[in-house]
Amino acid sequence: MISMEEADGLRAQLLDALAEDAHNTERLLARLESITRETGIGAHAALLMILTRLSFEESEARRHWKAILAHRGTLSSSLGRDAGLRVALLDYFVNVNRRLTHPTLIDLEMLDSAGQAVHTDALTGLQSDRSFHSALQNELRRARRYGQTTAVVLLDLDGFRDLNGKFGNLVGDRVLREAAILLSNKVRDIDLAARPGEDELALLLPETDRNGALLVAERFRRQLETFFESRESGGKPVRLTVSAGIACYPEDAGTPEALLEKAARALYQAKASGKNNVQIYRPERRRYLRFELEPGRFEVEVLSPPDRSPVRLRNLSRNGILFVSPEPLEVGEEIEIRLAGAPDAESAKSLRIRGSVVRLEQLPAPEAAGSDGGDAPANDDHYEVGVAFDLQWGDGVDDLLAFLENVQSRLVGDAP
């Protein structure tokens, strides 16, 4: 059956149809059919839920609408005037169908006003987390039906908790309201801006691809940074920046949950890259598969936290590293890494660098290695771990590039 969230997503369209076509039964039913085809949601059941709070399967709701329209004709003949669709609907469910025994009469505009807090954030006026998820679900249905793209942008205000602690909640609330106004000014009528969490914002951008979403997010990022450069509180500058992650349907994911998860990964990359930037979701493998390394020639030691024995290196690039490990590391965990040649490789000095875990994948149970001792995972290698380097820490990018050049030169020199 249809949910109240789904019905609320169509509320404006359904009430417009009811207002325009209430006196023309054929047109009303045609409009409901059209909305159903366009959204993939049963409009007959949705309108009944909005008007009566009764939940029906779409096929049953269609039967009720035909019976209500026929009942309207019967009532009108008895009264000598048009009874009206709403009166006919109420009398039908009270005296004919008898699903309503103690109906409450209230104007829908009053009801909408009373329930507005459920759908909007009281502080910023943006859509609530619940409303955002409902709209995303509906939009993906529509995009799937018509073969369109939809983008999601997740945004996080950099250092907002520190700002709140430094200036107090009143200034923090003002900053949030101003950020929400800036965000709302960047979206179209068909877009939706929301506040899912304390310092989190979100955008739902229908009929938008990755490049379009990047343009919107980047414009907002630049405008917010510029705006707060000139803001002060108590003579102290209130500086604020934002990081953003973007994912797009259908290229990155096909469900609301998966799409949000991909956007969250991109947001994490934006934060890990120094904040105040926008990242588009990219599968992690593209980040790491750069150098095919000979098995056993290079090793990785995870230094802290926690201390671990050397683990087997799979692939290495200037941006990150991929290795296999007998134990998992949590995504988001910061670790220190030592890269070195194996003892028999006559390697140059080892490299020590910090990184953040951005990928964890449990490997299938390995088959026994062939007689040639191929690169099958050892029996205790159960996880593949991807780490994005923090190139501002430790030996840094110059030493990493020198290490990679050394790797390449030795591999080329070893080639037959």
Helices and strands as residue ranges (DSSP letters): H 4-9, H 11-21, H 25-39, H 43-52, H 58-79, H 85-91, I 92-96, H 108-114, H 116-119, H 129-146, E 150-158, H 160-167, H 169-184, E 192-197, E 200-206, H 210-229, E 232-233, E 236-237, E 241-249, H 256-272, E 278-280, H 284-288, E 291-292, E 298-304, E 311-316, E 320-325, E 334-341, G 343-345, E 351-362, E 383-390, H 396-414
